[in-house]
């Protein structure tokens, strides 16, 4: 199979292969058609460029951060305080946080499973990780070794769609405050799930915990990777985030921030509802095509734009199923790398992206069903 690697280094490598051709339901980036309001905004790019050229950067950045974050319930985000910076991507923000956590020392407790670039970025900075299951966080603060000096939670989590409840966040944050731990949240899928849109910043500020939060616009609008990540943090945090940020970049493009402002306005005015409806339809469409195959969706409560599929016992594992899908020129994502501490836990799952046209999800679903039935026939 052209371009295939037997043992890919990480999930992003597989997602990159999917960009080279074929039916791509691999990466979680939005690749569905623009809505009509979104297309009208994109058609105004020349005007947005001229506006960005004339207006002060601080004004442009403040507007983009305010419109986007307030539109997803984050009224207490520290806009205009100097404790909220714009990055080219959430991964850049994560690497900045990882560097400063390494400088602070100690181990980091990280939710398990989660997208593998998070543990990879942390480990690349020399940080030792302690895996913590979602259900442990949901019950409140898990028992952690004394040398754990930071807690890192992805909510909504990728690939499961799990959301950390507000009450659990308050308990965890309070405990971190009492034990001197830094609490880091990756909320990059927040805008897709209203359950994650309680005012996180208010909860954090009320506990007195040292915190950092990573937000993202890159999972929402199909605008060819024109996006930004946002990195916010608490007063008095023991992480030198400003210096680490300054070593990486000066600023994001004001044109992109201008575009984000307009897209976020449209999102509040019905765009988010349209996105959620598309994801829900595609989730149902995928589930329907899997009926009778022995495969099923894994996460009944998931609302984000990816879906895990469970392979039945006795069928091939997810890596082999991924390879079989490549024979049909369809790219899905095997889930073992999400289980960064215990890869075997992901052997029976693969992930399908739902931020696609209904036609693409239908085609992918029928191809998955065809491969599954073929493999089932081979076992008979």
Buried (B, 14 or more C-beta within 10 A) or exposed (E): EEEEEEEBEBBBEBBBBBEEEBBBBBBBBBBBEBBEBBEEBBEBBEEBBEBBEEEEBEEBBBBBBBBBBBBBBBEBBBBEEEBBBBBBBBBBBBBBBBBBBBBBEBBBBBBBBBBBBBBBBBBEBEBEBBBBBBEBBBEBBBEBEEEBBBBBBBBBBBBBBBBBBBEBBBBBBBBBBEBEBBBBBBBBBBBBBBBBBBBBBBBBBBBBBBBBBBBBBBBBBBBEEBBBBBBBBBEEBEBBBBEBBEEEEEBBBBBBBBBBBBBBBBBBEEBBEBBBEBBEEBBEBBBEBBEEBBBBBBBEEBBBBBBBBBBBEEBBBBBBBBBBBBEBEBBBBBBBBBBBEEBEBBBBBBBBBBBBBEEBBBBBBBBBBBBBBEBBEEEE
